[in-house]
Amino acid sequence: MSRAVIHETFGGPEVLEVREVPEPHAGPGEVRVRVTAAGLNPMDWGIASAPEAAARFGITVPSGFGSDFAGVVDEVGAGVTGFAVGDRVHGGALGRAVADFVVARPPADALWHTPEGIGDAVASTLPVAGLTAVAALAAIGPGPGDTVLIGGAAGGVGVFAVQLAGLAGAAVIGTAAPGTFGFLRELGAEPVSYGAGLADRVQALAPGGVSAAADLFGTETAEAALALGVAPERIATVAAGPRPPGGVRATGAFEAAPDALRQITDAILAGRLTVPVAAVFPVEEIRAAVTLQAGRHVHGKIVVTL
């Protein structure tokens, strides 16, 4: 037997349970990963709490939980190339990542080798958040001379987007709660409070104007950017549904370039990008981990260890 986080119904953190389940094994074309760490994302608890969100991803209950993981390959099925027992890897397994074992079928299932010099806790935070940030910035093309407004800048995706926009040469303004302002300045962003009057506050910070924006939570930042005269084609959203306001672009991790994650790991190894891990919980404390994540006041990423 092995452990997995399961929810039989939709709801808050209280529906999540660590269960003993039959130990899975790799079949032909598959690899099994002994998971050591799973990075949490807002979409994880969104799917577990809302049937309509789960349905968009084809998930029904009972279901596993989580999307991102890291660990070590411990079984390789017939016909698999590119992976061997003992390889350190990280990847995505929607609705089943927080478990002792994940069985993946590469390349259909996202699985990457973890470079030496990057620990499993950090590697487990990369797939959803890193790819989403890369896709959002690719949609708006920040560069030298740009001032980019990033909504939700202190969150799991925001910490990547802020740093990647800065590495591209842009000046960055990030929306956040006042308690995160010092944290955002350390990442290279000028912070601004979200909420009513956002456009006016941004204009005061950037009298020369804002030239691009990425809204990583809802539509408030996108609407403020439109009000400030930013062209719709230079505004991206990742959590506003398929039809965001004003003709701005909806994107997500699915649109990231094939080498996007390698770009991030290269930047980490070069010391040009940091991954703030805000908290680490053992799997037995999954409810506490998700409660903290759902509060949306975390500076960076939350990791569950197995």
TAPEUR-V502409 format. One record per run of one state. SS is the DSSP state (H for helix, E for strand, C for the rest). FROM is the first residue (numbers start at 1). TO is the last residue. If there is no record, write none. Layout:
# TAPEUR-V502409
SS | FROM | TO
SS | FROM | TO
This chain:
# TAPEUR-V502409
C | 1 | 1
E | 2 | 7
C | 8 | 12
H | 13 | 15
E | 16 | 21
C | 22 | 30
E | 31 | 39
C | 40 | 41
H | 42 | 49
C | 50 | 50
H | 51 | 56
C | 57 | 62
E | 63 | 63
C | 64 | 67
E | 68 | 76
C | 77 | 87
E | 88 | 92
C | 93 | 98
E | 99 | 99
C | 100 | 100
E | 101 | 104
C | 105 | 110
E | 111 | 113
C | 114 | 119
H | 120 | 123
C | 124 | 126
H | 127 | 140
C | 141 | 146
E | 147 | 151
C | 152 | 157
H | 158 | 167
C | 168 | 170
E | 171 | 176
C | 177 | 177
H | 178 | 187
C | 188 | 189
E | 190 | 193
C | 194 | 197
H | 198 | 205
C | 206 | 211
E | 212 | 215
C | 216 | 219
H | 220 | 227
C | 228 | 231
H | 232 | 234
E | 235 | 237
C | 238 | 244
H | 245 | 247
C | 248 | 248
E | 249 | 250
C | 251 | 252
H | 253 | 255
C | 256 | 259
H | 260 | 269
C | 270 | 276
E | 277 | 282
H | 283 | 294
C | 295 | 300
E | 301 | 305
C | 306 | 306
